[in-house]
Amino acid sequence: MEKRHFHRVKFHAPGELIHHEMSYRCRLENVSLRGALISADECIMVPLGETCTFSLCESPDSAPIVISVVIMHCFFSMVGVQFVAFADDAETRVLELMKRTTPEPEKLQQEWEAIIAHRAKQQTQSIPEAAAHAPVGG
């Protein structure tokens, strides 16, 4: 049974995975809008559920794409990660990278629109909650 909500695109690029003080030189193997598969030449010793920083070097002349990730799957020298936070314009850069490489641009667009709609729904739901806790008077 397929658990993935987002399709993945093969994209190979060097990167770095940092967990506490340990740094792993690694490679991006594939990417989705909300996660990735990362491999290394060494064993990646990060427990499931731990948060790390992943820096992706999309090209030698561009700044790295920096993403906070959670380890969801772990195999000796590979980890499956879920994206949890994006630095600066990292989310947009991942989207643009995928647009250039996906064989399914319509599906990618639908997934992106679903993310935007979900985000808007969350913001709308949090407005009444914030108003309920706002001080009365002025």
NURO-575509 format. One record per atom (N, C-alpha, C): residue number from 1; atom name; x, y, z. Coordinates in pm, 1 decimal, decimal comma, padded with zeros to 6 digits. Layout:
N
REC  NUM  CA  X  Y  Z
...
***
This chain:
138
REC  1  N  00083,9  -00118,9  00000,0
REC  1  CA  00000,0  00000,0  00000,0
REC  1  C  00087,9  00124,6  00000,0
REC  2  N  00063,4  00214,1  -00092,0
REC  2  CA  00140,8  00337,5  -00106,8
REC  2  C  00099,2  00438,7  -00001,0
REC  3  N  00197,1  00484,6  00080,2
REC  3  CA  00168,9  00581,9  00185,2
REC  3  C  00202,3  00725,3  00142,6
REC  4  N  00278,0  00739,9  00036,8
REC  4  CA  00322,5  00873,1  -00004,0
REC  4  C  00206,3  00957,2  -00053,4
REC  5  N  00207,8  01083,5  -00012,2
REC  5  CA  00106,9  01178,4  -00058,1
REC  5  C  00157,4  01259,3  -00177,1
REC  6  N  00288,7  01259,9  -00197,3
REC  6  CA  00349,7  01340,8  -00302,2
REC  6  C  00441,3  01253,0  -00386,7
REC  7  N  00437,1  01273,9  -00518,6
REC  7  CA  00524,5  01194,8  -00604,0
REC  7  C  00667,8  01244,1  -00591,6
REC  8  N  00759,4  01155,4  -00619,7
REC  8  CA  00901,8  01187,1  -00608,3
REC  8  C  00964,4  01198,5  -00746,4
REC  9  N  01066,4  01282,2  -00753,1
REC  9  CA  01139,3  01305,8  -00876,9
REC  9  C  01284,8  01270,0  -00851,7
REC  10  N  01344,5  01192,8  -00942,4
REC  10  CA  01486,7  01162,0  -00929,4
REC  10  C  01565,6  01288,8  -00954,3
REC  11  N  01654,3  01317,9  -00861,8
REC  11  CA  01742,0  01433,4  -00876,7
REC  11  C  01864,2  01406,1  -00792,1
REC  12  N  01980,2  01401,6  -00853,6
REC  12  CA  02103,3  01370,3  -00782,2
REC  12  C  02183,7  01498,7  -00763,3
REC  13  N  02216,2  01525,3  -00637,6
REC  13  CA  02294,9  01643,9  -00605,5
REC  13  C  02364,2  01621,2  -00471,9
REC  14  N  02483,0  01678,4  -00454,2
REC  14  CA  02552,4  01662,9  -00326,2
REC  14  C  02485,3  01746,0  -00217,2
REC  15  N  02507,6  01703,2  -00094,6
REC  15  CA  02451,1  01776,9  00017,5
REC  15  C  02521,2  01743,1  00146,6
REC  16  N  02466,9  01795,3  00254,4
REC  16  CA  02521,0  01769,7  00387,1
REC  16  C  02404,2  01754,2  00484,2
REC  17  N  02411,7  01649,9  00565,2
REC  17  CA  02311,7  01624,6  00667,8
REC  17  C  02379,8  01644,9  00802,1
REC  18  N  02323,5  01731,8  00884,9
REC  18  CA  02385,0  01762,7  01014,2
REC  18  C  02288,5  01725,4  01125,5
REC  19  N  02338,1  01643,6  01217,2
REC  19  CA  02261,9  01601,9  01335,2
REC  19  C  02349,4  01630,4  01456,1
REC  20  N  02304,8  01721,6  01540,6
REC  20  CA  02385,1  01769,3  01654,4
REC  20  C  02521,1  01813,5  01601,1
REC  21  N  02628,2  01754,7  01646,0
REC  21  CA  02761,9  01796,2  01602,2
REC  21  C  02816,2  01708,9  01488,5
REC  22  N  02738,9  01610,8  01444,7
REC  22  CA  02785,4  01517,8  01341,5
REC  22  C  02738,6  01563,3  01203,6
REC  23  N  02831,7  01564,9  01110,3
REC  23  CA  02801,7  01606,1  00973,4
REC  23  C  02828,8  01489,6  00878,9
REC  24  N  02733,1  01464,1  00788,1
REC  24  CA  02746,0  01357,1  00690,2
REC  24  C  02746,3  01417,8  00549,9
REC  25  N  02849,2  01387,2  00472,2
REC  25  CA  02847,7  01424,4  00330,8
REC  25  C  02754,3  01325,7  00263,3
REC  26  N  02660,0  01376,4  00187,2
REC  26  CA  02557,8  01288,0  00132,5
REC  26  C  02516,1  01332,4  -00007,1
REC  27  N  02421,0  01257,4  -00062,2
REC  27  CA  02367,0  01286,2  -00194,7
REC  27  C  02215,7  01278,6  -00189,2
REC  28  N  02152,6  01370,9  -00253,2
REC  28  CA  02008,3  01363,5  -00273,2
REC  28  C  01985,0  01261,9  -00383,8
REC  29  N  01894,5  01166,7  -00360,0
REC  29  CA  01862,6  01065,5  -00460,6
REC  29  C  01731,2  01097,7  -00531,0
REC  30  N  01631,4  01136,1  -00451,9
REC  30  CA  01505,0  01181,7  -00509,1
REC  30  C  01439,2  01277,1  -00411,2
REC  31  N  01342,8  01352,6  -00463,0
REC  31  CA  01282,4  01458,5  -00382,9
REC  31  C  01134,6  01470,6  -00416,1
REC  32  N  01055,5  01506,4  -00315,1
REC  32  CA  00915,4  01542,3  -00334,0
REC  32  C  00897,6  01679,8  -00271,3
REC  33  N  00777,3  01732,1  -00274,9
REC  33  CA  00753,0  01863,0  -00214,0
REC  33  C  00765,2  01859,0  -00062,1
REC  34  N  00756,6  01739,7  -00002,8
REC  34  CA  00759,1  01729,7  00143,3
REC  34  C  00858,9  01630,0  00198,6
REC  35  N  00949,5  01578,5  00113,1
REC  35  CA  01047,5  01484,5  00164,5
REC  35  C  01150,1  01446,5  00060,5
REC  36  N  01244,3  01360,7  00103,6
REC  36  CA  01351,7  01321,0  00013,0
REC  36  C  01413,8  01190,2  00058,7
REC  37  N  01486,3  01127,0  -00032,1
REC  37  CA  01569,7  01013,2  -00001,5
REC  37  C  01713,6  01060,2  -00015,9
REC  38  N  01792,1  01036,5  00088,1
REC  38  CA  01929,7  01084,1  00093,9
REC  38  C  02020,8  00963,7  00116,9
REC  39  N  02133,1  00957,1  00044,7
REC  39  CA  02228,7  00847,9  00063,2
REC  39  C  02365,6  00904,8  00098,9
REC  40  N  02449,6  00817,7  00155,2
REC  40  CA  02586,0  00856,1  00191,5
REC  40  C  02677,1  00736,4  00168,8
REC  41  N  02807,0  00760,5  00166,2
REC  41  CA  02904,0  00651,8  00151,0
REC  41  C  02934,4  00586,4  00285,6
REC  42  N  02885,4  00644,3  00391,6
REC  42  CA  02906,9  00592,2  00526,8
REC  42  C  02772,1  00565,9  00592,6
REC  43  N  02774,6  00498,5  00704,2
REC  43  CA  02652,0  00472,5  00779,0
REC  43  C  02601,4  00602,7  00840,0
REC  44  N  02475,0  00630,4  00822,3
REC  44  CA  02413,7  00750,1  00879,9
REC  44  C  02354,8  00709,2  01014,7
REC  45  N  02415,8  00755,3  01121,1
REC  45  CA  02379,0  00714,7  01256,9
REC  45  C  02286,2  00818,1  01321,8
REC  46  N  02165,6  00828,9  01269,0
REC  46  CA  02066,8  00921,8  01322,3
REC  46  C  01940,4  00841,9  01352,5
REC  47  N  01892,3  00845,9  01476,6
REC  47  CA  01771,5  00769,7  01511,7
REC  47  C  01645,8  00822,0  01442,6
REC  48  N  01550,5  00732,2  01422,3
REC  48  CA  01420,9  00771,2  01367,3
REC  48  C  01358,5  00879,9  01453,9
REC  49  N  01292,4  00973,0  01388,5
REC  49  CA  01223,1  01080,0  01459,9
REC  49  C  01309,9  01198,8  01496,8
REC  50  N  01439,9  01188,9  01475,0
REC  50  CA  01530,6  01299,4  01507,9
REC  50  C  01526,0  01407,1  01399,4
REC  51  N  01545,1  01531,1  01441,6
REC  51  CA  01549,2  01643,9  01349,0
REC  51  C  01693,5  01673,5  01310,8
REC  52  N  01714,4  01701,9  01183,4
REC  52  CA  01846,8  01734,5  01129,4
REC  52  C  01833,2  01855,5  01037,7
REC  53  N  01947,5  01907,1  00998,1
REC  53  CA  01951,8  02011,5  00895,6
REC  53  C  02010,3  01949,9  00770,0
REC  54  N  01939,5  01966,2  00659,6
REC  54  CA  01986,3  01916,2  00531,2
REC  54  C  02014,8  02034,9  00441,1
REC  55  N  02137,6  02041,0  00389,7
REC  55  CA  02177,6  02145,2  00295,0
REC  55  C  02202,3  02079,9  00160,9
REC  56  N  02132,1  02124,1  00060,2
REC  56  CA  02140,1  02069,0  -00074,2
REC  56  C  02212,8  02166,9  -00164,4
REC  57  N  02314,7  02117,5  -00234,4
REC  57  CA  02389,3  02200,2  -00329,4
REC  57  C  02333,2  02173,6  -00468,3
REC  58  N  02234,7  02251,9  -00506,0
REC  58  CA  02166,9  02233,5  -00634,6
REC  58  C  02262,4  02249,9  -00752,7
REC  59  N  02350,9  02349,3  -00742,9
REC  59  CA  02453,0  02371,0  -00845,2
REC  59  C  02572,3  02438,9  -00778,3
REC  60  N  02690,6  02425,6  -00836,9
REC  60  CA  02810,6  02482,2  -00773,7
REC  60  C  02807,1  02634,1  -00755,4
REC  61  N  02731,1  02703,4  -00839,5
REC  61  CA  02730,4  02849,1  -00832,6
REC  61  C  02610,2  02907,4  -00756,5
REC  62  N  02531,6  02822,2  -00689,7
REC  62  CA  02417,4  02874,9  -00614,5
REC  62  C  02432,8  02844,7  -00465,7
REC  63  N  02368,8  02927,2  -00385,2
REC  63  CA  02370,7  02905,7  -00240,1
REC  63  C  02296,7  02775,4  -00209,1
REC  64  N  02335,3  02707,0  -00101,6
REC  64  CA  02266,8  02581,5  -00069,5
REC  64  C  02120,5  02604,0  -00030,7
REC  65  N  02040,0  02503,9  -00055,8
REC  65  CA  01900,6  02501,8  -00011,1
REC  65  C  01902,9  02436,8  00126,3
REC  66  N  01855,9  02507,3  00229,7
REC  66  CA  01864,7  02458,1  00367,3
REC  66  C  01725,0  02425,9  00419,4
REC  67  N  01710,4  02300,7  00467,3
REC  67  CA  01579,9  02250,6  00510,6
REC  67  C  01596,4  02174,9  00641,7
REC  68  N  01507,6  02198,7  00737,6
REC  68  CA  01501,4  02115,3  00858,0
REC  68  C  01420,8  01992,0  00822,4
REC  69  N  01474,1  01875,0  00858,1
REC  69  CA  01411,0  01748,9  00822,5
REC  69  C  01398,9  01658,5  00944,6
REC  70  N  01304,6  01564,9  00937,8
REC  70  CA  01290,7  01460,9  01039,0
REC  70  C  01318,5  01327,6  00971,6
REC  71  N  01396,5  01243,6  01038,1
REC  71  CA  01428,4  01110,8  00985,1
REC  71  C  01305,0  01022,0  00999,5
REC  72  N  01252,5  00975,9  00886,1
REC  72  CA  01131,7  00892,5  00885,5
REC  72  C  01163,6  00744,8  00860,3
REC  73  N  01267,9  00719,2  00782,2
REC  73  CA  01310,8  00583,2  00750,5
REC  73  C  01462,7  00582,5  00754,0
REC  74  N  01518,4  00473,4  00799,8
REC  74  CA  01663,4  00465,5  00810,3
REC  74  C  01711,2  00328,1  00764,1
REC  75  N  01800,5  00326,2  00666,4
REC  75  CA  01866,1  00205,5  00619,7
REC  75  C  02014,1  00238,4  00628,8
REC  76  N  02098,3  00145,3  00642,9
REC  76  CA  02240,1  00163,4  00669,3
REC  76  C  02297,7  00297,5  00620,0
REC  77  N  02299,1  00320,5  00491,8
REC  77  CA  02360,0  00443,0  00438,4
REC  77  C  02258,6  00530,7  00364,5
REC  78  N  02130,8  00510,2  00394,1
REC  78  CA  02025,4  00591,3  00331,8
REC  78  C  01922,9  00629,6  00436,4
REC  79  N  01866,6  00749,1  00421,1
REC  79  CA  01757,8  00792,6  00509,0
REC  79  C  01647,2  00854,3  00425,2
REC  80  N  01525,5  00828,1  00465,7
REC  80  CA  01410,1  00896,2  00409,6
REC  80  C  01372,8  01005,7  00506,8
REC  81  N  01359,6  01127,1  00457,8
REC  81  CA  01332,3  01240,5  00546,2
REC  81  C  01203,9  01311,0  00506,2
REC  82  N  01143,1  01370,9  00605,8
REC  82  CA  01026,5  01456,8  00583,8
REC  82  C  01071,5  01599,9  00609,5
REC  83  N  01034,0  01691,4  00520,1
REC  83  CA  01067,0  01832,0  00538,8
REC  83  C  00974,8  01890,8  00645,8
REC  84  N  01033,1  01964,8  00741,3
REC  84  CA  00951,1  02026,7  00845,0
REC  84  C  00962,1  02178,2  00848,2
REC  85  N  01070,7  02234,3  00797,4
REC  85  CA  01084,8  02380,8  00793,2
REC  85  C  01186,4  02417,6  00685,4
REC  86  N  01161,0  02529,1  00619,5
REC  86  CA  01245,6  02574,3  00509,9
REC  86  C  01310,7  02706,6  00545,8
REC  87  N  01441,2  02717,5  00522,4
REC  87  CA  01511,9  02843,5  00543,5
REC  87  C  01492,7  02932,0  00420,3
REC  88  N  01470,4  03059,2  00444,6
REC  88  CA  01460,0  03158,1  00336,8
REC  88  C  01365,5  03112,4  00225,6
REC  89  N  01416,9  03103,4  00103,4
REC  89  CA  01334,3  03067,2  -00012,4
REC  89  C  01349,1  02920,0  -00050,4
REC  90  N  01389,7  02835,1  00043,5
REC  90  CA  01417,6  02694,2  00014,4
REC  90  C  01296,3  02620,6  -00041,7
REC  91  N  01177,8  02646,6  00011,6
REC  91  CA  01059,5  02576,4  -00037,8
REC  91  C  01034,2  02609,5  -00184,8
REC  92  N  01044,1  02734,1  -00220,9
REC  92  CA  01025,0  02776,7  -00359,8
REC  92  C  01132,4  02717,1  -00449,7
REC  93  N  01254,3  02709,8  -00399,9
REC  93  CA  01363,4  02653,7  -00479,7
REC  93  C  01344,4  02503,9  -00503,7
REC  94  N  01293,1  02431,7  -00403,7
REC  94  CA  01262,5  02290,0  -00423,1
REC  94  C  01153,4  02274,9  -00528,5
REC  95  N  01049,8  02357,6  -00520,0
REC  95  CA  00942,6  02354,7  -00619,5
REC  95  C  00999,0  02379,6  -00759,6
REC  96  N  01082,7  02480,0  -00776,0
REC  96  CA  01140,0  02513,2  -00907,1
REC  96  C  01228,8  02400,3  -00958,0
REC  97  N  01307,4  02340,0  -00870,3
REC  97  CA  01391,1  02226,6  -00907,1
REC  97  C  01303,8  02113,6  -00960,3
REC  98  N  01194,1  02086,0  -00890,2
REC  98  CA  01105,1  01978,7  -00932,2
REC  98  C  01033,9  02012,2  -01063,3
REC  99  N  00997,0  02137,1  -01082,6
REC  99  CA  00931,7  02176,6  -01208,4
REC  99  C  01021,7  02148,2  -01328,1
REC  100  N  01152,1  02167,1  -01308,8
REC  100  CA  01247,1  02145,3  -01418,8
REC  100  C  01268,6  01996,9  -01448,5
REC  101  N  01241,0  01909,1  -01352,9
REC  101  CA  01277,3  01768,9  -01369,8
REC  101  C  01160,8  01670,1  -01367,9
REC  102  N  01043,2  01711,2  -01325,7
REC  102  CA  00933,1  01615,6  -01314,0
REC  102  C  00879,4  01571,9  -01449,7
REC  103  N  00848,1  01442,7  -01463,0
REC  103  CA  00779,9  01397,6  -01583,3
REC  103  C  00627,9  01418,2  -01572,6
REC  104  N  00581,9  01466,1  -01456,4
REC  104  CA  00438,9  01485,7  -01431,2
REC  104  C  00410,3  01628,8  -01381,4
REC  105  N  00426,5  01729,8  -01467,5
REC  105  CA  00408,3  01868,1  -01422,6
REC  105  C  00267,1  01898,2  -01371,0
REC  106  N  00165,9  01834,1  -01428,7
REC  106  CA  00028,6  01859,5  -01383,2
REC  106  C  00009,0  01808,4  -01240,3
REC  107  N  00063,4  01691,0  -01213,4
REC  107  CA  00053,3  01633,2  -01078,7
REC  107  C  00127,7  01720,8  -00977,9
REC  108  N  00245,2  01768,0  -01014,8
REC  108  CA  00321,8  01856,5  -00927,4
REC  108  C  00242,4  01982,9  -00897,2
REC  109  N  00179,5  02041,4  -00997,5
REC  109  CA  00099,6  02162,4  -00977,7
REC  109  C  -00016,9  02135,5  -00883,3
REC  110  N  -00084,0  02021,6  -00898,5
REC  110  CA  -00194,9  01985,4  -00809,2
REC  110  C  -00146,1  01969,2  -00665,5
REC  111  N  -00030,8  01906,4  -00648,0
REC  111  CA  00024,3  01888,3  -00513,4
REC  111  C  00059,0  02022,7  -00450,4
REC  112  N  00117,6  02112,7  -00528,6
REC  112  CA  00152,8  02245,8  -00478,1
REC  112  C  00026,3  02322,6  -00438,5
REC  113  N  -00075,8  02316,3  -00521,6
REC  113  CA  -00202,1  02384,4  -00490,4
REC  113  C  -00265,8  02326,5  -00364,1
REC  114  N  -00253,4  02196,1  -00343,2
REC  114  CA  -00306,8  02133,0  -00221,4
REC  114  C  -00232,0  02183,9  -00097,8
REC  115  N  -00101,6  02201,6  -00109,0
REC  115  CA  -00022,7  02255,4  00002,8
REC  115  C  -00066,9  02397,8  00035,1
REC  116  N  -00082,8  02479,9  -00066,0
REC  116  CA  -00125,0  02618,7  -00046,9
REC  116  C  -00264,4  02624,1  00014,3
REC  117  N  -00356,3  02540,8  -00033,3
REC  117  CA  -00492,9  02538,1  00021,0
REC  117  C  -00492,0  02493,0  00166,8
REC  118  N  -00411,7  02392,0  00198,9
REC  118  CA  -00401,8  02343,1  00337,0
REC  118  C  -00346,3  02452,6  00428,6
REC  119  N  -00245,1  02522,5  00380,8
REC  119  CA  -00184,1  02631,4  00458,0
REC  119  C  -00285,6  02743,3  00482,7
REC  120  N  -00364,3  02778,2  00380,5
REC  120  CA  -00465,5  02883,1  00394,2
REC  120  C  -00572,8  02840,0  00494,1
REC  121  N  -00612,3  02713,6  00489,0
REC  121  CA  -00712,7  02661,3  00581,7
REC  121  C  -00661,2  02667,7  00725,3
REC  122  N  -00534,9  02633,4  00746,8
REC  122  CA  -00475,9  02639,6  00880,6
REC  122  C  -00473,4  02782,1  00932,6
REC  123  N  -00438,7  02876,9  00845,7
REC  123  CA  -00434,8  03017,7  00886,7
REC  123  C  -00573,9  03068,0  00920,6
REC  124  N  -00673,2  03028,8  00843,0
REC  124  CA  -00811,3  03070,1  00868,7
REC  124  C  -00860,0  03013,8  01001,5
REC  125  N  -00826,1  02889,5  01031,1
REC  125  CA  -00868,0  02827,2  01156,6
REC  125  C  -00798,5  02887,6  01276,5
REC  126  N  -00676,5  02937,6  01259,5
REC  126  CA  -00603,5  02993,6  01372,5
REC  126  C  -00645,4  03136,9  01404,2
REC  127  N  -00711,5  03206,8  01312,1
REC  127  CA  -00756,2  03344,3  01336,4
REC  127  C  -00861,1  03349,5  01447,4
REC  128  N  -00968,2  03268,4  01445,8
REC  128  CA  -01065,1  03272,8  01555,6
REC  128  C  -01002,3  03236,1  01690,0
REC  129  N  -00907,9  03142,4  01688,4
REC  129  CA  -00840,9  03103,6  01812,7
REC  129  C  -00759,6  03219,3  01867,8
REC  130  N  -00688,6  03291,0  01780,1
REC  130  CA  -00609,4  03405,3  01823,6
REC  130  C  -00700,9  03515,6  01877,1
REC  131  N  -00815,5  03537,2  01812,7
REC  131  CA  -00910,1  03639,7  01857,5
REC  131  C  -00968,4  03605,5  01994,9
REC  132  N  -00988,2  03477,7  02021,6
REC  132  CA  -01042,4  03436,5  02150,9
REC  132  C  -00946,5  03464,9  02264,4
REC  133  N  -00816,0  03470,5  02234,6
REC  133  CA  -00715,2  03493,4  02337,8
REC  133  C  -00665,8  03638,2  02339,3
REC  134  N  -00720,5  03721,1  02254,0
REC  134  CA  -00677,4  03860,9  02247,3
REC  134  C  -00729,8  03937,4  02369,0
REC  135  N  -00651,0  04033,5  02418,8
REC  135  CA  -00698,4  04112,7  02532,9
REC  135  C  -00821,2  04196,8  02494,5
REC  136  N  -00908,9  04213,1  02588,7
REC  136  CA  -01030,4  04291,6  02567,5
REC  136  C  -01002,2  04434,7  02611,7
REC  137  N  -01051,2  04527,7  02534,3
REC  137  CA  -01030,6  04668,6  02568,9
REC  137  C  -00905,1  04721,7  02504,6
REC  138  N  -00864,8  04839,2  02543,2
REC  138  CA  -00749,7  04887,5  02472,2
REC  138  C  -00683,9  04989,7  02543,1
***
